[in-house]
Amino acid sequence: MIQDFADWLVYGLFGLSADTPLGVAVNFFFYDTIKILILLFFISVLMGIINAYFPIERLRNYLVTHKMYGLQYVLASIFGAITPFCSCSSIPLFIGFVKGGIPLGVTFAFLITSPLVNEVAVAMFLGSFGLKVTLIYVISGILLGVIGGFVLGRMHLSPYLSDWVKQIQASSSVQAGEWEKDHTTFIKRLPVIVRDAWKIVSGVLIYILIGIGIGAFMHGFVPEGFFEQYMSKDNWFAVPLSVILAVPMYANAAGIVPVIEVFVAKGIPMGTAIAFMMAVVGLSLPEATLLKKVMTWRLIAIFFGTVAFFIILSGYLFNFVL
């Protein structure tokens, strides 16, 4: 429905052509902006309701005080794998987790895996590359979230969250406690929950517009063939170079699989191609722009650097195994 509206608006009302880079970029901008705003609003409302009746602080305290031997990272990573979100669409849920005070390492495990693995991309991988490569791709995507989340969690990065999200965390906990104490009815809580959700949406709106604008430009005006010349040679530096070149691009896993198929057909090693794909869907400039409302630049740099490091290692491993 959102895609139909974007098509009508851009190709019908605006009169732009779907065969031009400008038409594709503008269509992408409206579609992704509307989708992410709706996602962010409803997820914020949902998280507000959950926090009102089951304060997530309890879950946070449970995760902190009970030894789960890494199971929390596995569960968060698997949850990320079954949610059909791109890197920017994952951020609304990430904000909800951070708002509720869920440990950062666990939220990062979700944020890493969610764009990397989804059912559409798995089906496309299975048809294009077979069962062996698909299993390696899925397992490595989940492991990347587990290991990356664990490593980031051990760094104690909470002080590098933005003041905005810290204020939301504090007010949310106080409000949930007051409601529970006074036995406030759902009807009386709902307007406050909706108002708080709208505050979150309005607080990140400018970051969403800037981030999606960057993504739309990359989506419409940067041809994939531009990158192939830098990845085609089978040399030791091809994997890290593919990751660096992928960061400016923006696409979901399903959208980039056909590109990877072309890369492999042209002789690019499978590991290098998959590393490029993971960096495209898991690390992007639009994602960094959206995260700026939640994190300081230092935390964003640590997150991107850690994930990029593990993607590069995975690429070399894929090249060795495949």
C-alpha positions in Angstrom: 0.0 0.0 0.0 2.8 2.4 0.9 4.6 1.5 -2.4 1.4 2.0 -4.4 1.0 5.5 -2.8 4.7 6.3 -3.5 4.3 5.2 -7.1 1.1 7.3 -7.5 2.7 10.3 -5.9 6.0 10.2 -7.8 5.1 8.7 -11.2 1.5 9.9 -11.4 1.1 13.2 -9.6 4.7 14.4 -10.0 5.0 12.9 -13.5 8.5 11.5 -13.0 9.6 8.5 -14.9 10.4 5.2 -13.2 13.2 4.7 -15.8 15.2 7.7 -14.7 17.6 7.9 -11.7 15.7 11.0 -10.4 12.3 9.1 -10.5 13.8 6.1 -8.7 15.5 8.3 -6.0 12.4 10.3 -5.3 10.2 7.2 -5.2 12.6 5.6 -2.8 12.7 8.7 -0.6 8.9 8.9 -0.1 8.4 5.1 0.3 11.1 4.7 2.9 10.3 7.9 4.8 6.6 7.0 5.1 7.4 3.4 6.0 9.9 4.3 8.7 7.8 7.0 10.3 4.8 4.6 10.5 7.1 1.9 11.9 8.6 4.2 14.5 5.3 5.6 15.7 3.6 2.2 16.1 6.6 0.5 17.6 7.0 3.4 20.0 3.3 3.1 21.0 3.7 -0.7 21.4 6.9 -0.3 23.5 5.0 2.3 25.6 2.2 -0.1 26.3 4.6 -2.9 27.1 6.6 -0.7 29.4 3.4 0.6 31.1 2.2 -2.9 32.1 5.5 -4.8 32.2 8.2 -2.3 32.8 11.1 -3.3 30.7 13.4 -2.3 33.6 12.4 -5.7 35.1 13.6 -7.5 32.0 16.8 -5.4 32.0 17.4 -6.2 35.7 16.8 -9.9 34.9 19.3 -9.9 32.1 21.9 -8.1 34.3 21.5 -10.1 37.4 21.0 -13.6 35.9 23.7 -15.6 34.1 22.4 -16.6 30.7 25.7 -17.7 29.3 25.3 -15.7 26.2 21.7 -17.0 25.4 20.4 -13.4 25.5 22.6 -12.5 22.5 21.5 -15.6 20.6 17.8 -14.8 21.2 18.2 -11.2 20.2 20.1 -12.2 17.0 17.5 -14.8 16.0 14.8 -12.2 16.6 16.7 -9.9 14.3 16.9 -12.6 11.7 13.2 -13.2 11.6 12.2 -9.5 11.4 12.1 -8.3 7.8 13.7 -5.0 8.3 16.5 -3.1 6.5 19.2 -1.2 8.5 17.1 2.0 8.8 13.8 0.2 9.5 15.5 -1.7 12.4 16.3 1.5 14.2 12.7 2.2 15.5 12.7 -1.1 17.3 16.3 -0.5 18.5 15.2 2.9 19.9 12.4 1.1 21.7 14.9 -1.4 23.3 17.2 1.4 24.3 14.3 3.4 25.7 13.4 0.4 27.9 16.9 0.1 29.2 17.7 -3.3 27.6 21.5 -3.9 27.8 23.3 -2.3 24.8 25.0 -5.5 23.8 21.7 -7.3 23.4 20.2 -4.4 21.4 23.2 -4.4 19.2 22.9 -8.1 18.5 19.4 -7.4 17.2 20.5 -4.3 15.2 23.4 -6.2 13.5 21.4 -9.3 12.5 18.1 -7.7 11.5 19.1 -6.2 8.2 21.6 -9.0 7.3 19.2 -12.0 7.3 15.5 -12.2 6.3 13.3 -14.8 4.8 13.1 -13.1 1.3 16.9 -12.9 1.0 17.2 -16.5 2.2 14.8 -17.7 -0.5 16.7 -15.8 -3.1 20.1 -17.1 -1.9 18.8 -20.6 -2.0 17.7 -20.2 -5.6 20.8 -18.5 -6.7 23.6 -20.2 -4.8 22.3 -23.4 -3.3 21.8 -24.8 0.1 25.5 -24.8 1.3 26.1 -21.1 0.6 22.7 -20.2 2.0 23.3 -22.0 5.3 26.8 -20.4 5.6 25.2 -17.0 4.9 22.4 -17.4 7.5 24.5 -18.9 10.2 27.3 -16.4 9.8 24.7 -13.5 9.9 23.3 -14.7 13.2 26.8 -15.4 14.6 27.9 -12.0 13.5 25.1 -10.5 15.6 25.9 -12.7 18.6 29.6 -12.1 18.6 29.3 -8.4 17.7 26.7 -7.8 20.4 28.8 -9.7 23.0 31.9 -7.7 22.2 30.1 -4.4 22.1 28.3 -5.3 25.4 31.6 -5.9 27.1 32.8 -2.4 26.2 30.3 -0.7 28.6 29.2 1.9 26.1 26.1 3.2 27.8 27.8 6.6 28.7 28.0 7.2 25.0 24.2 7.2 24.4 22.8 10.6 23.6 21.3 12.9 26.2 18.0 12.7 24.4 17.6 8.9 24.8 18.8 9.1 28.4 16.1 11.5 29.2 13.5 9.2 27.5 14.8 6.3 29.6 14.5 8.2 32.8 11.0 9.6 32.2 9.7 6.3 31.0 10.8 4.4 34.1 9.4 7.1 36.4 6.1 7.2 34.6 5.7 3.4 34.5 6.3 3.2 38.2 3.7 5.9 39.0 1.1 4.2 36.9 1.7 0.8 38.5 1.5 2.4 42.0 -1.8 4.3 41.2 -3.3 1.4 39.2 -4.0 3.8 36.3 -6.4 2.4 33.8 -5.4 1.7 30.2 -7.8 4.3 28.8 -6.0 7.0 30.9 -2.6 5.7 30.0 -3.1 5.5 26.2 -3.2 9.3 25.4 0.1 9.7 27.3 1.7 6.7 25.5 0.6 8.1 22.1 1.9 11.6 23.0 5.2 10.2 24.0 5.4 8.1 20.8 4.8 11.3 18.8 7.5 13.1 20.7 10.0 10.3 19.7 8.9 10.6 16.1 9.2 14.3 16.0 12.5 14.2 17.8 14.1 12.0 15.1 12.2 13.4 12.1 15.0 15.5 10.7 17.5 12.6 11.1 15.1 10.3 9.2 14.7 12.9 6.3 18.5 13.4 6.0 19.3 9.7 6.3 16.7 8.6 3.8 17.7 11.4 1.5 21.3 10.1 1.4 20.0 6.6 0.8 17.7 7.8 -2.0 20.6 9.5 -3.8 22.7 6.4 -3.5 19.9 4.2 -4.6 19.0 6.2 -7.7 22.3 7.7 -8.9 25.2 5.4 -7.9 25.3 2.4 -10.4 26.4 -0.9 -9.0 28.9 -1.3 -11.9 30.9 1.6 -10.4 32.1 -0.7 -7.6 32.8 -3.8 -9.6 36.1 -2.5 -11.1 37.5 -2.2 -7.5 36.3 -5.7 -6.4 37.0 -7.8 -9.5 40.6 -8.6 -8.8 41.2 -11.6 -6.5 43.7 -10.1 -4.2 44.2 -10.0 -0.4 42.8 -6.4 -0.1 39.6 -7.1 -2.1 37.5 -8.0 1.0 38.2 -4.9 3.2 38.0 -2.7 0.1 34.6 -4.2 -0.8 33.4 -3.3 2.7 34.6 0.3 2.5 33.0 0.8 -0.9 29.7 -0.7 0.3 29.1 1.8 3.2 27.9 4.7 1.0 25.3 2.4 -0.6 21.9 1.6 0.9 19.6 -1.4 0.1 18.0 -4.3 1.9 19.2 -7.8 1.7 16.6 -8.9 -0.9 17.5 -6.0 -3.1 21.2 -6.6 -3.2 21.1 -10.4 -3.8 20.7 -10.0 -7.6 23.7 -7.7 -7.6 25.8 -10.3 -5.7 24.7 -12.9 -8.3 26.1 -10.7 -11.0 29.3 -10.1 -9.1 29.9 -13.9 -8.7 29.1 -14.5 -12.3 31.8 -12.0 -13.3 34.4 -13.8 -11.2 34.4 -11.9 -7.9 35.1 -14.4 -5.1 32.0 -15.4 -3.1 33.4 -14.2 0.2 34.2 -10.8 -1.2 30.7 -10.5 -2.7 29.0 -11.6 0.5 31.1 -9.2 2.5 30.1 -6.4 0.2 26.4 -7.4 0.6 26.7 -7.5 4.4 28.3 -4.1 4.5 25.6 -2.6 2.2 22.7 -3.9 4.3 24.3 -3.7 7.7 26.3 -0.5 7.5 25.2 2.6 5.7 25.4 6.4 5.8 21.6 6.7 6.3 21.8 4.3 9.2 24.6 6.3 10.8 22.5 9.5 10.4 19.5 8.0 12.1 21.6 6.6 14.9 23.0 10.0 15.6 19.9 10.9 17.5 20.4 7.9 19.9 24.2 7.7 20.0 27.3 10.0 20.1 29.5 9.9 17.0 32.1 8.0 19.1 29.6 5.2 19.8 28.6 5.1 16.1 32.2 4.8 15.1 32.8 2.0 17.6 29.7 0.2 16.4 30.5 0.6 12.7 34.2 -0.3 13.2 33.4 -3.5 15.2 30.8 -4.7 12.7 33.0 -3.9 9.7 35.9 -5.9 11.3 33.8 -9.0 11.7 32.3 -8.7 8.2 35.9 -8.5 6.8 36.8 -11.6 8.8 33.7 -13.4 7.5 34.6 -12.5 3.9 38.1 -14.0 4.2 36.5 -17.1 5.9 34.0 -17.4 3.1 36.7 -17.2 0.5 38.6 -19.9 2.2 35.7 -22.3 2.7 34.0 -21.7 -0.6 
